[in-house]
Amino acid sequence: MILKKIYPAILIFIMLILMATAATARDYVIYSITQDIPMGEPNEVIRKNYFINMGKSQGLREGAKISVFRTVSNQDPFDSNTRYNFKVPIGVLEVVHSESDAAITQKLSLNTTQNTPQFELYDFMIGDEVKVYVED
């Protein structure tokens, strides 16, 4: 009898905990890219801006470094079609302007060494995951 009275309260409590956990989990990504229009001038520098959904609310200020990762997915046909996801570091961005929940960044460095896995595009892309840069 007591369990019937407590059961709805327990369910509501569990649902609130699950909703709070889901609300705090957030992926930060590059959501837009803009660039200068190439004019064909010799020694022309084409600048790109990378817009990310991380900003002052997450502690970003001008000059902050941002690590960029790409998820590379591959399916193993010999192991019951198991899919493996690899989070591979692509490079580092630098914040040039920050608002409360978004920032404008520019390329600081790109991993293009021989030890870097093969990618279809050796540059940052929309959807690449970003995290605050932590030095080793």
C-alpha positions as CSV (number, residue, x, y, z in Angstrom):
1,M,0.0,0.0,0.0
2,I,2.8,2.4,0.9
3,L,4.6,1.5,-2.3
4,K,1.6,2.6,-4.4
5,K,1.8,6.0,-2.8
6,I,5.6,6.3,-3.1
7,Y,6.0,4.9,-6.6
8,P,4.8,8.0,-8.5
9,A,7.1,10.2,-6.5
10,I,10.1,7.9,-7.2
11,L,9.3,8.0,-10.9
12,I,9.1,11.8,-11.0
13,F,12.4,12.0,-9.0
14,I,14.2,9.7,-11.5
15,M,12.8,11.6,-14.5
16,L,14.0,14.9,-13.0
17,I,17.5,13.5,-12.5
18,L,17.6,12.1,-16.1
19,M,16.3,15.4,-17.5
20,A,18.9,17.4,-15.5
21,T,21.7,15.1,-16.7
22,A,20.6,15.4,-20.3
23,A,20.3,19.2,-20.1
24,T,23.9,19.6,-18.9
25,A,25.4,17.3,-21.6
26,R,26.2,19.4,-24.7
27,D,28.4,18.9,-27.7
28,Y,30.4,21.9,-28.7
29,V,31.1,22.1,-32.4
30,I,32.1,24.3,-35.3
31,Y,28.7,25.3,-36.6
32,S,29.6,27.8,-39.4
33,I,32.6,28.8,-41.5
34,T,33.2,32.0,-43.5
35,Q,36.1,33.0,-45.7
36,D,37.5,35.8,-47.9
37,I,36.7,35.6,-51.6
38,P,39.8,34.7,-53.5
39,M,40.7,37.6,-55.9
40,G,43.7,35.9,-57.6
41,E,46.3,38.3,-56.3
42,P,49.9,37.0,-55.8
43,N,50.7,36.2,-52.2
44,E,47.0,36.6,-51.3
45,V,46.1,35.4,-47.8
46,I,42.6,34.0,-47.6
47,R,41.3,34.3,-44.0
48,K,38.7,32.0,-42.5
49,N,36.5,32.4,-39.5
50,Y,35.2,29.4,-37.7
51,F,32.1,29.9,-35.5
52,I,31.7,27.7,-32.5
53,N,28.9,27.3,-30.0
54,M,31.1,27.9,-27.0
55,G,31.7,31.3,-25.5
56,K,32.1,33.4,-22.4
57,S,29.7,31.3,-20.4
58,Q,32.1,28.4,-20.9
59,G,35.1,30.6,-19.9
60,L,36.4,31.6,-23.4
61,R,38.1,34.9,-23.8
62,E,40.2,36.4,-26.7
63,G,43.4,34.4,-27.3
64,A,42.0,31.2,-25.8
65,K,43.0,28.0,-27.6
66,I,40.5,25.5,-28.8
67,S,41.3,21.8,-29.7
68,V,39.4,20.4,-32.7
69,F,38.5,16.8,-33.1
70,R,36.9,14.8,-35.9
71,T,35.1,11.5,-35.4
72,V,36.2,9.0,-37.9
73,S,33.8,6.0,-38.1
74,N,34.6,2.6,-39.6
75,Q,32.7,-0.7,-39.6
76,D,34.4,-4.0,-39.1
77,P,32.7,-6.6,-41.4
78,F,34.4,-9.5,-39.7
79,D,33.2,-8.8,-36.1
80,S,29.4,-8.8,-36.5
81,N,29.6,-5.4,-38.3
82,T,30.8,-3.7,-35.2
83,R,31.2,0.1,-35.8
84,Y,34.3,1.8,-34.3
85,N,34.4,5.5,-33.7
86,F,37.8,7.3,-33.4
87,K,38.0,10.8,-32.1
88,V,41.1,12.1,-33.9
89,P,42.7,15.5,-33.1
90,I,42.6,17.8,-36.2
91,G,44.3,21.0,-34.9
92,V,43.9,24.1,-32.8
93,L,41.8,27.2,-33.2
94,E,42.3,30.6,-31.4
95,V,39.4,32.7,-30.2
96,V,39.4,36.2,-31.8
97,H,36.0,37.3,-30.4
98,S,33.7,35.8,-27.8
99,E,30.1,36.4,-26.8
100,S,28.1,34.6,-24.1
101,D,27.5,31.3,-25.9
102,A,29.4,31.6,-29.1
103,A,32.8,32.6,-30.4
104,I,34.6,33.5,-33.6
105,T,37.9,31.6,-34.0
106,Q,40.7,31.4,-36.5
107,K,43.1,28.6,-37.4
108,L,46.2,28.4,-35.2
109,S,47.6,25.1,-36.3
110,L,46.5,22.0,-38.3
111,N,47.8,18.4,-37.8
112,T,49.2,17.4,-41.1
113,T,52.1,15.3,-40.0
114,Q,52.8,11.8,-41.4
115,N,51.3,10.3,-38.2
116,T,48.0,12.0,-38.8
117,P,45.2,9.6,-40.1
118,Q,44.0,10.1,-43.6
119,F,41.0,12.5,-44.0
120,E,38.8,13.5,-46.9
121,L,39.5,17.1,-46.1
122,Y,42.6,18.4,-44.3
123,D,41.0,21.4,-42.8
124,F,38.4,22.2,-40.1
125,M,34.8,21.3,-41.1
126,I,31.3,22.1,-39.8
127,G,30.5,19.5,-37.2
128,D,34.0,19.0,-35.9
129,E,34.0,18.8,-32.1
130,V,35.7,21.5,-30.1
131,K,37.1,21.5,-26.6
132,V,39.1,23.9,-24.5
133,Y,42.8,23.3,-25.3
134,V,44.9,21.7,-22.6
135,E,48.6,21.6,-23.0
136,D,50.4,18.2,-22.3
